[in-house]
């Protein structure tokens, strides 16, 4: 589990939306895929330790290999 279920459900509850168990599992799987992509981008970008200044590099397609 990447995100605490209670925190996840609380966020939805605070907006007045109920979150079913199945929907939670689907969203959790999506988050796991997203974090996996971030880790792969860090590895492909030769980032050994992700620091706050590196977050923008692993989040999206901003990082081009020509800038290594």
C-alpha positions in Angstrom: 0.0 0.0 0.0 1.5 3.3 -1.1 -1.1 5.6 0.4 -2.8 5.0 3.7 -6.3 3.9 3.0 -7.7 6.1 5.8 -6.0 9.2 4.4 -7.2 8.5 0.9 -10.8 8.0 2.0 -10.6 11.1 4.2 -9.6 13.3 1.3 -12.6 12.1 -0.7 -14.9 12.3 2.3 -13.8 15.9 2.9 -15.1 16.7 -0.6 -18.4 14.9 0.0 -17.6 11.9 -2.2 -17.8 8.3 -1.2 -15.1 6.0 -2.3 -15.8 2.3 -2.8 -13.3 -0.4 -2.0 -13.0 -1.3 -5.7 -12.5 2.4 -6.7 -9.8 2.7 -4.0 -8.0 -0.4 -5.3 -8.1 1.0 -8.9 -6.7 4.4 -7.8 -4.0 2.7 -5.7 -2.9 0.7 -8.8 -2.8 3.8 -10.8 -0.6 5.6 -8.2 1.7 2.6 -8.1 2.2 2.8 -11.9 2.8 6.5 -11.6 5.5 6.0 -8.9 7.1 3.2 -10.9 7.4 5.6 -13.9 9.0 8.2 -11.7 11.5 5.7 -10.4 12.3 4.6 -14.0 12.8 8.2 -15.1 15.2 8.8 -12.1 17.2 5.7 -13.1 17.2 6.7 -16.8 18.3 10.2 -15.9 21.2 8.8 -13.8 19.7 10.2 -10.6 21.0 8.2 -7.7 19.2 10.1 -4.9 16.0 12.1 -5.5 16.3 15.5 -3.9 13.7 18.2 -3.9 15.3 19.9 -6.9 15.0 16.7 -8.9 11.3 16.2 -8.5 10.4 18.2 -11.6 12.8 16.0 -13.6 11.1 12.7 -12.7 7.5 13.9 -12.8 7.1 14.5 -16.5 8.7 14.7 -19.9 10.6 17.8 -19.0 13.9 16.0 -18.7 15.6 15.4 -22.0 18.6 13.1 -22.3 20.6 15.9 -24.1 20.8 17.8 -20.8 22.6 15.1 -18.8 
